Amino acid sequence: MSIPFIHRDISWLSFNHRVLQEAEDDRNPLLERIKFLAIYSSNLGEFFQVRVANHKNLLRVGKKTKKKLEENPGEILEQLLKLVNKQQLEFSLIYKKTIAPKLKENNIVFIGRKQLTDSQKEFAEDFFEENLLPYCQPILLWDKKIKPFLNNGSLYLAVHLEVNDKKKDKHVALVQIPSNNVNRFIAFPNQNTDKNELILLDDIIRNNVSDIFPGFNVLSTNSIKITRDAELYIDDEFSGDLLEKVKKSLKKRNIGPASRMVYDRKMPEDVLQYLMNTFGLEEIDLLPEGRYHNNFDFFKFPSFNRKDLMLKELVPKPLNSIEKAKSIFTAMDERDHFLHVPYHTYESVIRFFEEASEDPYVSEIKIVQYRVAKKSRIMNALIKAVERGKAVTVFIEIKARFDEEANLNWGEKLEKQGIKVIYSMPGLKVHSKIALVKRVRNKSSKLYSFLSTGNFNEVTAAVYSDMSIFTSDNRLTSEVQKIFTFLETRKLKNPNFQHLIVGKFGLKEQLEKLVRREIELGSKGRLILKMNSLQDKDMIKLLYKASEAGVKIDLIIRGICCLIPGIKNISENIHGISIIDRYLEHARVFIFGNNGNEEVYLSSADWMVRNLHHRVECVFPIYDKSIKKNIIDLMEIQLKDNVKARSLNFNKINTYKKDGKRPFQSQVESYKYISKLNK
């Protein structure tokens, strides 16, 4: 009997729709709603580069291999594109019906090409000459005979031309819109008016496109964007013999540089067909949108210093127990310390490494880096540490999607400074968020560790909600040391972990054991599981079994949730919510009721196949009673959210929770809770 299960990519689109809902939600300030349009578009771009590309490429594998796949890639792809097209129409309506009028109400006005005054035309022409002309080199197409290589994800105007002579021959040309080089939103000089008037880069080029094609009449201009597949990450999807067969089949594929074309849905049919022929595209490769694309450029939308149109800032609080301590290591000797960014500042983490680099008793520093900030005080502290004669080891995961180049650059820089750099393990990603410091004093050594649900990244720490602990508890630090031994040697003499739950060393089995313990308790069982994604079928089956046994289960899942809560006799004891708000919910928290003696774990791992099978993850227990209480309290706060929480239950999918007598917004309440802890 098959279990109720939502395909991971369909569930992901449901998550991205929740992001789009935030753009529509008029409780959000206007400029925040625009930001959510950008987030939605950025998410969707990556989804097409990786996930949609994955399904398209699986269409090309051999018939024998295709039969062994669990799902039909063609059917899944059809469902995905149908959902995306529906959401794209919704996106256009949200912008046209709500965002644009609200901008106008607030005296922020987009001026179209045909609405330009004489002075604005003059400004647009001068701007084009001075800033855009060098980038706007025309590309004349000639059906299949001239197929230029277009930059991945860049914007172009498809210009339909007619020769200005008796023959009236028609042609199609392309002009790049240089939004990577010039801000997309150009403000007109404010001429003693309260209005802030804008024009898009696209329309400045449209206004001047005739100058690029002398001797032609311009019949139409429609924007397009062509994207290519990102690297196919099939290692996260398949294993064993099937993985090798899929890889072998895909080596035979013949994929041109263009794999998807986003286009203005009002483009003339003959121009669209011409572009399809030129770039070898099929109907399945087309995605119609509105007049403008690359809406992730809304990240750069000017604020005009309108703080009234933005959220009130929640100023991060210092972690006083660390930041005000004379010595961070003395503070860690006394007890464990709990950090919850971005409600806390990230300064305590930076201080951990900066003090370690200066402390004369520190002999070794080890860290795992998954996504590194371009400018990093942590990395600079490690460089200073090695200059002072300390042994520094950095494990860098170069298979971190879309951060491969940045991670390699940091690796080379660190190696040049004399730091020992270890790169990715074959067939595995290292996703643990751990660091270790060794101090030697009076001939005795002691270990200090930082364990987290998030990356060592000063930039994302300001917007990603993550939980971490500083600890010198030997039960934990000795096993963190074992993980680093494995990363450095690729083997362990004693692979048994008594406290940490570690990927590739029984991670899934240990989690299953903890869930089964709750199943044995029946109606007295309790689970609170917070994560980014829930997809592993074995874990989902186990949670269904727990529900049937009467275990009360609360899920807080930001993104993919393949489990379907609330189905009678299957998952009626499972309640699921997703919270989308100003901060990205990134922490993974697992709470097991244990008959009233709760066990609390923080984790780098989601319950996905890739995390439970193909990654070195670290799930760590919380032994400090006060920290345990803090985390349980924070989860209860999230479960009470009736402002930004959306239901994941099968009959209420993505509907806002509205229970309770007063609005209760968990991220605001979490900030208040953390603020009180500091007093």
Buried (B, 14 or more C-beta within 10 A) or exposed (E): EEBBBBBBBBBBBBBBBBBBBBBBBEEBBBBBBBBBBBBBBBBBBEBBBBBBBBBBBBEBBEEEBBEEBEEBBBEBBEBBBEBBBEBBBBBBEBBEEBBBEBBEEBEBBBBEBEEBEEEBEEBBBEBBEEBBBEBBEBBEBEEEEEBEEBBBBBBBBBBBBBBEEEEEEBBBBBBBBBBBEBEBBBEBEEEEEEBBBBBBBBBBBBBBBEEBBEEBEBBBBBBBBBBBBBEBBBBBBBBEEBBEBBBEBBEEBEBEBBBBBBBBBEBBEEBBEBBBEBBBBEEBBBBBBBBBBBBBBBBEBBEBEBEEBBBEEBEBBEBBBBBEBEEBBEBBEEBBBBBBBBBBBBBBBBBBBBBBBEBEBBBBBBBBBBBBBEEBBBBBBBBBBBEEEBBBBBBBBBBBBEBBEBBEEBBEEBEEBEBBBBBBBEEBBBBBBBBBBBBEEEEEEBBBBBBBBBBBBBBBBEEBBBBBBBBBBEEBBBBBBBBBBBBEEEEBEEEEBEBBBBBBBBBBEBBBEBBBBBBEBEEEBBBBBBBBBBBBBEBBEBBBBBBBBBBBBBBBBBBBBBBBBBBEEBBBBBBBBBBBBBBBBBBBBBBBBBEEEBBBBBBBBBBBBBBBBBBBBBBBBBBBEEBBEBBBEBBEBBBBBBBBBBBBBBEBBBEBBEEEEEEBBBBBBBBEBBBEBEE
